[in-house]
Amino acid sequence: MEPDRTVKFNQTLVTEFVLQGFSEHPSLHLPLLGCFLVLYIVALTGNTLIVTVVGISTTLHSPMYFFLSNLATMDIICTSTILPKVLAGLAAQEHTISYAGCMAQLFFLLWSTSSELLLLLVMAFDRYVAICRPLHYNTIMSPQVCVALAGSVWGICALNASVNTGLTTMLNFCGPRVIIHFFCEIPPLLLLSCSPTQVNSIMTVLADGFYGFTNFLLTLASYGCIVASILRIHSWEGKRRAFTTCSSHLIVVSVYYTAVFYAYITPASSYSPERSKVAGVLYTALSPTLNPLIYTMRNMEFQRALGKLLPFCQS
């Protein structure tokens, strides 16, 4: 019995992990450092600007911009959870992360990414009501309903992140400690565990099924109704204006779900490090950078509000 207790003690004596990052490509460290730094600055600046402008400008106090502000907040949390550690690893060649830091990173990553998926569905519903039931829009999407929807998204996804992170903390890790990724996430951590991971795998599959397939199908159904409604509009100008109100959101949905499906719609046993790293860059760095540009580039209402806040942006 004594050896068993020693093994159990050793298994739980994990104080830090090693993030592989991009160490297999040492010649790319400097270019990657520059790319990630630019992406982080642009993502942080763009999303912070959205939250600030929407909060200050009374002309943007509508459901669409309220949900956009929530999306920007989620992007700030996601990028700030992942990219500073990536930049530190590339700049200082410091690839270790403490056990507590890894679990915290996992929680906030799960919270922000699952919240973003669920909020994209809420935003699709908002566009569906605006285009398909415009006369009832103010009643259906009242301020109380919008706050309840946003609060439900944050709460449900915090519960999901807590459950999956909690299950991960119950695993034993007895080596190797190298996480084959540039941040902590469930699939590579399960591969490092020396204790049973069946429950973790089941919960991961259930979460993937809900946030991936179910959300995607409901979002697709919303846009199916939107497209059908747009096609029934007789004037070309009316069709153009209706499509303009949801085209930006449709682009964001396409980019985000492409990354998620590419990375996660596979069992943990067939986990591909390279594929997961590429997808990880897409949804933790590229997507949060593009979202502010996609949503504001052709949005004259937002640009006017930004011009009032920052006069040098009026042009």
C-alpha positions as CSV (number, residue, x, y, z in Angstrom):
1,M,0.0,0.0,0.0
2,E,2.9,2.4,0.7
3,P,4.1,2.5,-3.0
4,D,0.6,3.4,-4.1
5,R,0.4,6.4,-1.8
6,T,3.8,7.5,-3.1
7,V,2.7,7.3,-6.7
8,K,-0.5,9.2,-5.9
9,F,1.5,11.9,-4.1
10,N,3.9,12.2,-7.1
11,Q,0.9,12.5,-9.5
12,T,-0.6,15.4,-7.7
13,L,2.8,17.2,-7.3
14,V,2.5,19.1,-10.6
15,T,3.3,22.8,-10.1
16,E,3.7,23.8,-13.7
17,F,3.4,22.8,-17.3
18,V,5.5,23.5,-20.4
19,L,3.8,25.1,-23.4
20,Q,5.3,23.8,-26.6
21,G,4.2,27.0,-28.4
22,F,6.0,27.4,-31.7
23,S,9.3,26.0,-30.5
24,E,9.4,23.5,-33.4
25,H,9.8,26.5,-35.7
26,P,12.6,28.6,-34.1
27,S,13.3,30.6,-37.3
28,L,9.7,32.0,-37.2
29,H,9.9,33.3,-33.6
30,L,10.6,36.9,-34.5
31,P,8.0,37.1,-37.4
32,L,5.4,35.4,-35.1
33,L,6.2,37.8,-32.3
34,G,5.6,40.8,-34.6
35,C,2.4,39.3,-36.0
36,F,0.9,38.4,-32.6
37,L,1.8,41.8,-31.1
38,V,0.1,43.6,-34.0
39,L,-3.0,41.4,-33.7
40,Y,-3.2,41.9,-30.0
41,I,-2.9,45.6,-30.1
42,V,-5.4,45.9,-32.9
43,A,-7.9,43.5,-31.2
44,L,-7.6,45.2,-27.9
45,T,-7.9,48.7,-29.3
46,G,-10.7,47.9,-31.7
47,N,-12.8,46.0,-29.2
48,T,-12.2,48.6,-26.4
49,L,-13.3,51.3,-28.8
50,I,-16.5,49.5,-29.5
51,V,-17.3,49.1,-25.8
52,T,-16.5,52.7,-25.2
53,V,-18.4,54.2,-28.1
54,V,-21.5,52.1,-27.6
55,G,-21.5,52.9,-23.9
56,I,-21.1,56.7,-24.4
57,S,-23.2,57.3,-27.5
58,T,-26.9,57.4,-26.9
59,T,-27.6,56.9,-30.6
60,L,-26.1,53.4,-30.3
61,H,-28.3,52.3,-27.3
62,S,-30.1,49.6,-29.3
63,P,-30.2,45.8,-29.0
64,M,-27.8,45.3,-32.0
65,Y,-25.1,47.5,-30.5
66,F,-25.7,46.2,-27.0
67,F,-25.0,42.7,-28.1
68,L,-22.0,43.9,-30.2
69,S,-20.6,45.5,-27.0
70,N,-20.9,42.2,-25.2
71,L,-19.2,40.4,-28.1
72,A,-16.3,42.9,-28.0
73,T,-16.0,42.3,-24.2
74,M,-15.8,38.6,-24.8
75,D,-13.1,39.2,-27.5
76,I,-11.1,41.3,-25.0
77,I,-11.2,38.5,-22.4
78,C,-10.2,35.8,-25.0
79,T,-7.2,37.7,-26.4
80,S,-6.0,38.9,-23.0
81,T,-6.2,35.4,-21.7
82,I,-4.0,33.9,-24.4
83,L,-1.9,36.4,-26.3
84,P,0.2,38.0,-23.4
85,K,1.5,34.5,-22.5
86,V,2.2,33.8,-26.2
87,L,4.1,37.0,-26.6
88,A,6.1,36.4,-23.4
89,G,7.0,32.9,-24.7
90,L,8.2,34.2,-28.1
91,A,10.1,37.2,-26.6
92,A,11.7,35.7,-23.6
93,Q,11.6,32.0,-24.5
94,E,9.7,31.4,-21.3
95,H,7.4,28.5,-22.0
96,T,6.4,27.4,-18.5
97,I,3.0,28.1,-17.0
98,S,2.0,27.3,-13.5
99,Y,-0.7,24.7,-12.7
100,A,-3.0,27.4,-11.3
101,G,-2.3,29.7,-14.3
102,C,-3.1,26.9,-16.7
103,M,-6.4,26.2,-15.0
104,A,-7.3,29.9,-14.9
105,Q,-6.4,30.2,-18.6
106,L,-8.5,27.2,-19.4
107,F,-11.5,28.7,-17.5
108,F,-11.4,32.1,-19.1
109,L,-10.8,30.6,-22.6
110,L,-13.8,28.3,-22.2
111,W,-15.9,31.1,-20.8
112,S,-15.2,33.6,-23.5
113,T,-15.3,31.3,-26.5
114,S,-18.5,29.5,-25.5
115,S,-20.1,32.8,-24.7
116,E,-19.1,34.1,-28.1
117,L,-20.7,31.1,-29.8
118,L,-23.9,31.5,-27.8
119,L,-24.0,35.3,-28.3
120,L,-23.7,34.8,-32.1
121,L,-26.9,32.8,-31.9
122,V,-28.6,35.6,-29.9
123,M,-27.4,38.2,-32.4
124,A,-28.8,36.0,-35.2
125,F,-32.1,36.0,-33.4
126,D,-32.0,39.8,-33.1
127,R,-31.5,40.2,-36.8
128,Y,-34.3,37.6,-37.5
129,V,-36.7,39.7,-35.4
130,A,-35.5,43.0,-37.0
131,I,-36.0,41.7,-40.6
132,C,-38.8,39.1,-40.3
133,R,-40.9,40.8,-37.6
134,P,-40.1,44.5,-37.7
135,L,-43.4,45.7,-36.3
136,H,-42.9,43.7,-33.2
137,Y,-39.1,44.4,-32.8
138,N,-39.3,46.9,-30.0
139,T,-41.7,44.7,-28.0
140,I,-39.8,41.4,-28.5
141,M,-36.3,42.9,-28.1
142,S,-37.1,45.2,-25.2
143,P,-34.2,46.3,-22.9
144,Q,-35.3,43.8,-20.2
145,V,-35.2,41.0,-22.7
146,C,-31.8,42.0,-24.1
147,V,-30.3,42.2,-20.6
148,A,-31.8,38.8,-19.7
149,L,-30.4,37.2,-22.9
150,A,-26.9,38.6,-22.4
151,G,-27.0,37.6,-18.7
152,S,-28.1,34.1,-19.6
153,V,-25.2,33.8,-22.1
154,W,-22.6,34.9,-19.5
155,G,-24.1,32.7,-16.8
156,I,-24.6,29.5,-18.8
157,C,-21.1,29.7,-20.3
158,A,-19.6,30.5,-16.9
159,L,-21.2,27.3,-15.6
160,N,-19.9,25.3,-18.6
161,A,-16.4,26.7,-18.0
162,S,-16.6,25.9,-14.3
163,V,-17.7,22.3,-14.8
164,N,-15.1,21.5,-17.4
165,T,-12.3,23.3,-15.6
166,G,-13.3,21.6,-12.3
167,L,-13.2,18.2,-14.0
168,T,-9.8,19.0,-15.3
169,T,-8.5,19.9,-11.9
170,M,-9.5,16.5,-10.6
171,L,-7.2,14.7,-13.1
172,N,-3.7,13.5,-12.1
173,F,-0.7,14.5,-14.2
174,C,2.4,12.4,-13.7
175,G,4.4,13.4,-16.8
176,P,5.3,14.3,-19.4
177,R,4.3,17.9,-18.7
178,V,4.7,19.4,-22.2
179,I,1.3,20.7,-23.5
180,I,1.5,20.5,-27.3
181,H,-0.1,23.8,-27.9
182,F,0.5,27.5,-27.2
183,F,-2.2,27.7,-24.5
184,C,-4.0,25.4,-22.1
185,E,-7.0,23.6,-23.5
186,I,-8.8,20.4,-22.8
187,P,-7.7,17.9,-25.5
188,P,-3.9,18.2,-25.0
189,L,-4.4,18.2,-21.2
190,L,-6.4,15.0,-21.4
191,L,-3.5,13.4,-23.4
192,L,-1.2,14.2,-20.5
193,S,-3.4,12.8,-17.8
194,C,-2.5,9.5,-16.1
195,S,-5.9,9.1,-14.6
196,P,-9.2,8.1,-16.3
197,T,-10.6,10.8,-18.6
198,Q,-13.9,9.3,-19.7
199,V,-16.1,11.8,-17.8
200,N,-14.0,14.7,-19.1
201,S,-14.3,13.4,-22.7
202,I,-18.1,12.9,-22.4
203,M,-18.6,16.5,-21.0
204,T,-16.4,17.9,-23.8
205,V,-18.4,16.1,-26.4
206,L,-21.7,17.3,-24.9
207,A,-20.3,20.9,-24.8
208,D,-19.1,20.6,-28.4
209,G,-22.5,19.3,-29.4
210,F,-24.4,22.1,-27.8
211,Y,-22.1,25.0,-28.6
212,G,-21.1,23.7,-32.0
213,F,-23.8,21.8,-33.7
214,T,-27.0,22.9,-31.9
215,N,-25.9,26.6,-32.0
216,F,-24.9,26.3,-35.6
217,L,-28.1,24.7,-36.7
218,L,-30.2,27.3,-34.9
219,T,-28.1,30.1,-36.3
220,L,-28.5,28.6,-39.8
221,A,-32.2,28.3,-39.3
222,S,-32.4,32.0,-38.3
223,Y,-30.5,33.0,-41.4
224,G,-32.6,30.7,-43.6
225,C,-35.7,32.7,-42.4
226,I,-33.9,36.0,-42.9
227,V,-32.9,35.1,-46.5
228,A,-36.4,33.9,-47.3
229,S,-37.8,37.2,-45.9
230,I,-35.3,39.3,-47.9
231,L,-36.2,37.5,-51.1
232,R,-39.9,38.4,-50.6
233,I,-39.0,42.1,-50.6
234,H,-40.0,43.6,-54.0
235,S,-37.6,46.5,-54.3
236,W,-33.8,46.0,-54.8
237,E,-33.1,48.9,-52.5
238,G,-35.1,47.2,-49.7
239,K,-33.3,43.9,-50.3
240,R,-29.9,45.7,-50.2
241,R,-30.7,47.5,-47.0
242,A,-32.0,44.3,-45.3
243,F,-29.0,42.3,-46.4
244,T,-26.6,45.0,-45.2
245,T,-28.0,44.8,-41.6
246,C,-27.0,41.2,-41.3
247,S,-24.1,40.7,-43.7
248,S,-21.4,41.6,-41.2
249,H,-22.7,39.2,-38.6
250,L,-22.9,36.5,-41.2
251,I,-19.2,37.0,-42.1
252,V,-18.2,36.8,-38.4
253,V,-20.3,33.6,-37.9
254,S,-18.7,32.0,-40.9
255,V,-15.1,32.8,-39.8
256,Y,-15.7,31.7,-36.2
257,Y,-17.5,28.4,-36.9
258,T,-14.9,27.5,-39.6
259,A,-12.2,27.7,-36.9
260,V,-14.2,25.9,-34.3
261,F,-15.2,23.0,-36.6
262,Y,-11.7,22.8,-37.9
263,A,-10.2,22.4,-34.4
264,Y,-12.7,20.6,-32.3
265,I,-15.3,18.5,-34.2
266,T,-13.1,15.4,-33.8
267,P,-12.6,13.0,-30.9
268,A,-9.8,13.7,-28.5
269,S,-8.0,10.5,-29.5
270,S,-7.5,12.0,-33.0
271,Y,-6.2,15.3,-31.7
272,S,-3.9,17.1,-34.2
273,P,-1.5,19.6,-32.6
274,E,-0.7,21.5,-35.8
275,R,-4.4,21.7,-36.9
276,S,-5.4,22.9,-33.4
277,K,-2.6,25.5,-33.3
278,V,-3.8,27.0,-36.7
279,A,-7.4,27.0,-35.5
280,G,-6.3,28.5,-32.1
281,V,-4.7,31.4,-33.9
282,L,-7.9,31.9,-35.9
283,Y,-10.3,32.2,-32.9
284,T,-8.0,33.6,-30.2
285,A,-6.2,36.2,-32.3
286,L,-7.5,36.7,-35.9
287,S,-11.2,36.6,-35.2
288,P,-11.1,39.1,-32.3
289,T,-9.0,41.4,-34.5
290,L,-11.3,41.2,-37.5
291,N,-14.6,41.5,-35.6
292,P,-14.4,45.2,-34.9
293,L,-13.3,45.9,-38.5
294,I,-16.1,43.8,-40.0
295,Y,-18.8,45.3,-37.8
296,T,-17.7,49.0,-38.1
297,M,-16.1,49.3,-41.5
298,R,-19.4,49.8,-43.4
299,N,-21.5,50.9,-40.4
300,M,-22.1,54.6,-40.9
301,E,-24.1,55.0,-37.7
302,F,-21.1,53.7,-35.6
303,Q,-18.7,55.8,-37.6
304,R,-20.7,59.0,-36.9
305,A,-20.8,58.2,-33.2
306,L,-17.0,57.5,-33.3
307,G,-16.5,60.8,-35.1
308,K,-18.3,62.7,-32.3
309,L,-16.2,61.0,-29.7
310,L,-12.9,61.3,-31.6
311,P,-13.1,64.2,-34.1
312,F,-9.9,63.1,-35.9
313,C,-11.8,60.0,-37.0
314,Q,-14.5,61.9,-38.8
315,S,-12.9,61.5,-42.2
